[in-house]
Amino acid sequence: MNFIVSSSTLQSHLQAISRVINAKNTLPVLECFHLRIEGLKLIATASDTETTLVTTIDLIESSGDGSLAISSKTLLDALRELSEQPLRFEINENSLEVTVTYQNGRYKFVGQNGDEFPRLKELNENQSQLDLAASLLLRGINTTLFASADDELRPVMNGVVLDITPENLTFVASDAHKLVRLRNASVKGEQAATLIIPKKPANLLRAILPKEPGQVLLQFDDNNVLFKLSNYQMICRLVEGRFPNYNAVVPQNNPYKVIVDRVSFLNTLKRVSIFANQSTSLVKLSITQGNMLLTTQDIDFSTSAEESLACQYEGEPIAIGFKSQFFIDIVANLETQEIVLELADPSRAGLFLPLSNEKDEDLLMLLMPMLIND
């Protein structure tokens, strides 16, 4: 079983799928790539049993089909030290000895039996599917993932929700302090379904999708979802459970609306947050006509900061407090030049919106307030 492949192409694809491999595994074979030759295609797989990532690599030349498992660390470390050139792999199917010949030398190591590698999970017959642009899926994950939780007691919060309906597709993530909802009306499902993608596979998709223009086909059942891209496939186990009713927590009828330059607001937030109380991280926002005052203080260390910022606002004076890091995260992840804050009173969540949405999009970010002592 022999094949010739470009060193840089092989490294790029293996590096992408290696992110799924855990540092510690219950099965030693999970520290390996599973390589399978089919004609002029090399199919490489990495898995942690919950998530499996597969990539297809074009070969320059091949003879004999077959499979084996090769240590991911050994192969990647060797590839990193090579310049772009053709590599010849010669595999002894009896001893599983691998010889990699390159321009001025060769590597030799021993692989493992490919049959020991876990088989790719299969979806059941009652599966559904959704077709959407890779760029749209990437935007949904990029926009919402930062708001997901790391909560062992509530695993349904530890990922990105894809809420599919016949009217639209909604991406949602929340850690109970902040919430992001991105709705896109250009994607419609044949029937309603809710998928909770765990954080790890969502991060893997975020790394792969920029390399994969075109469409992504999602096939899913009650337990797993399969993402099919042009050069990659990923199947992962969905988070079990029901995500809270996210629409119910969005406050309606917010009478106070503030428009502010996002970059100026973000930079001001970062400056005053340095002097916030280390335990509460409270930033107080005092809004009057045409002006916004941000204040922080730490009585224990006798530090404080305040900075004013011009804004568009014509209502009654209002003050509200937010946790600084969450506040910064929200403002940093909005992309428009100007953003809108919608407020009701100091005890209700604040809404952060782009001044104008992209076509077919409706983006909303929500942050719960903190108690302030006037």
N, C-alpha and C positions, 0 to 999 in steps of 0.2 A: 504494500500500500504506500504509494508515493504521491507527492504533489509539490508544485512550485507556486509560490504566492509572493506578492509584494510585501516587503517588511513593514512599510509605513501603513499600508491598508490593514494588514493583520493586527498591528499594534493598536491602531485607532479603534477598530471594532472590539478587540478584546478588552481594551481599557474601558470602553463604555459599559460592557456587560459585567466587568469585574466589580463594579460598585454594589452589586447585589450580594456578593459573597461576605458572610460574617467573619469577624476576626476569630471567633471560636465556634466550632461546629460539632454537633453530636456524631455526625458521620464524616470520617476523614475524606471521603470522595467529594464532599461538598466544598472542599478547598481547591477543587480542580475545575478546569474547563472540560466540558464534554465536547469532543470534536468528531464530527461525522462527515464523511466524504460521499457526495452523490454527484457523479459526473464531474463537471467543472465548477461545482459549488462546494464550499466548506461551510457546514452549519455548526456554529459554536454556541454552546449553552452554558449558563451559570445559574445557580439556584441556591436558595436558603430554605427550601421546601414550601414556604409561604408564598414566595415570589420567584418566578422563573423568567429569565430574559434570554432570548434567542436572537442571533444575528446571522445573516447570510453573507458570505464573502466570495467574490469571484476569484477563481483560480486561473493561473496562467497555463497550467498543465496538470494533469492528474492521471494516475493509472491504478485501478483497483478501488472498489468501494469498501467502506468499513468504518469502525469507530474505535475511539479510546479516550481515556481521561488523562489530562496532563496537569500537573501542579500549576496553578495560576501564577503564584509568586515566581517560580522558576522561569516560566515562559515569558512573563512580562518583564522581569528584571533583565533577561537576556536580550529581549527586543529593544529595550530602551538604549542599549549600548551600541546599536547598529544604525548606520546611515541607510538611506533608502536604497534598496537593492533587492533582486530576486532571492528568495530563500528556498532551498530544496529540502523537503522533509522526507526522510526514508524511515518507514516504520516496519519493524519485524513483528508480524502478527502473532508469532508464537511466544517470543520473549518480551514483547511490548517495548523493546529498546527503540529509542527515537534518536536519529542522527539528523541534525540540522546543518546543512552545508551552506556557507556564505562565501563572499568574495575572497577572503584571505584566511579562512579557517573553518572550524566546525564545532558544534556543541553535541554532546552525547548525554542522554539521561534516560530514565525508564519511566514509562507511563503506567496507568492502571487499566484494568478491564473496564471498557465502556459500558458493559451490561450492568455494572454495579451502580451506575448513576441513576437517580430517581427519574421515572418516566414523567413526561409532561402531562399535567392534569388535563382532563377533557371535560368540556361543558356537557350538561345533560340535554336531553332532547327538547325540553321546554325553554330554550334560550331565545333571547331577543337581541336586536342589534340596532346600532345607531352609527350613521356615517357623518363625519364632520371634518372640517379643515384642521390640519395639524397646528396652524397658527392660532386658531380659535381655542383649541384645547390647551395650548401653551399659555395663552393669555389668561384663561380661566384659572389655571394652576398658579401661575405667577402672581396673580392679583389676590388670591385668597389664602394661599398656603401659610403665609406668615401669621395668620390669625388662628390657626389650629392649635390644639392644646397638647400637653404631655401629661395626661391624667390617667393613671392606672385604674382608678375607680370608675371612670366614665370613658371607656374606650371609644364610644361613638363620637366623641369630640376630637379624637386624635387623627384627623384626616380631612380630606376635601370631599364634600358632598356634591354629587351630580344629580340634580333633581330634574328628571326628564318628564315632560308633559307633551300633549299634542299641540300646545300653544308655544312652548319655548323650552330652552335649556337653562337651568340656573346652577351656578357654582356657589357653594356656601362653605364657610369655615368659621368656627367660633371657639373661644376658650372660656366662655361665660363672662368675660370682661369686655372683650371686643368681638365684633361680628362683621364679616364682609359678605355681601351678596352681589353677585354679578349675573344679571339676567340677559340672555341673548335670544332675540325673537327670530333670528334667521335659521335656528336649528329646532326642528320639531320631531318628537318621537311618535312612533305609531301607537304607543300606549304609555300610560304613566308608570314610572319606575324610579326608585331612589337608590343610588349606589354610593357607599361610603368607601372611598379609596384611602387606604392607610398612608401615613406620612412618608414611609420609605419608598414605596413604589411611585408615589406622586413626585418625590424628589428625583427618582430615576427617570421618569418621563420628562421632567424639566430639563435634564441634562441631554436627553436624546432628541427631543422634538425640534430644537433649532437646526439639527442636521438633516431633518426629514421633511422637506416641503411636500405639499400635496395633501391627500386625504388620510384620515385615520378611521379604521373600522373598529367599532366597539361591539363585541359579542359578549353577552353576559347571561348568567342564570342567577339563582338565589344566593349562591355561595362564592362564585368567582367571576372575574371579568378578564377578557382577552382583548388586548390592544394590538391591532395589526397595522404596521407601517410598511413602507416600501422595503427597508432593509432590516427591520427589527420586529420581533413579536414579544410581548410581555403578558404573562398571565399571573394574576395575583388573587389572593383570597380577600374578599370583601369583609369589612368590619360588620359584625353581627349586631343587630339592635336597631332601634328606631331613633332617628335624630330628632331633637326637640322641634317644636313648631316655631321656626325662626321668624316667620312673618308676624307672629303674635307679639314679639318683643320690640318691634319697630314702632316707636311712638308716632301717633298721628296728630295733625293739627298743631304744628310747632309755630308759634307766632313770631319768634325772634329769628331773623335770618341775617347772617353776617357774610359778606364777601371779602376775601383777603387774598393777597398774593402768596402763593404756596411756598416758594423758595424763601422769601423773607420771613414768613411765619415759621418755617422749619428751622432756619438758622437761629432765630430768636429763641425758639423752644430749646434748642441744644445748648445755647449759652446760659439761659437762666436755670436749666435743669441741673447744671453742675453744682449749684448751691442749694438744691432741694434737700429736705430731711431724708437721711439715708434709709430710714425704716419705712416711711410713707411715700416718698418720692412725689409729694403733692405739688402740682402747679396750679395756681389760682388764675383764672381768667376773668378780668373785670372789663365789661364792654359798655361803652357809652357812645353817643353819636359821633361817628367818624374816628373813633379811637378804641384800641384794645390794649389793656395793660396786663402783662404777664408777670406774676410775682412768685417767688419761692423763698423759703427761709428754713434754717435749721437752728433752733434755739440752743440745742446742746453744744453746738460748735460756734455759736455767735456769727453765723454767716447768713447772708440774704442776697437776693438779686431782684431787680425789677427792670422791665424794659417795655416801652410803649411802641405801638405799631399802628400805622394808618389802616383803616378798613372802611368798607361801605356798610353803614348801619344807621338806622334812623328811629329805632324803637326806644322803649324805656331801658334804663340801666339794668344790667343783669350780671351776676357773678356766678361762676361755676368752677369746680375743681376736678382735675383729672390726674391719674398716675402718669408721671412724665414719660417713662419708657413706652407705655402703650400709646400715649399721645403722639410721640415721635414716630412710632411705627405706622400709625394711621396716616399721618400727614406725608411721611416719606413714600408711602405706597400709592398715593394718589398722583396722577401724572399730569393733570392739566395745570396751566399757568396760574389760574385762579380757582379757589375752592369755596364752597358754600358750607357754613355751619348753620344747622337748624337746631334751635334750642326751645325748650318749653319752660322748665324751671330747674333749680339746682339739684333736684332729686331725680330727675328723669334723664334718660340716656341722651347724649348728643349725637346728631347725625352729621356726617361729613360726606359731601357730595362733590363731584366735579361740576364746574360751572356749566359745561356742556358735555354731553355723552357722545361716544362714538356711535356710528350708524348701527341701528338695531340693538344697542346696548342700554342697560339701565344699571348703573353702579351705585351702591350704597354701602357706607361703612358706619358702624355704630360703636360708640364707646360709653361704658357705664361711668357715671360720675363718682367722685369721692366727697365725703363730708367736709365742708369748710366752716371754720369758725370766724365769723365776722367780728 
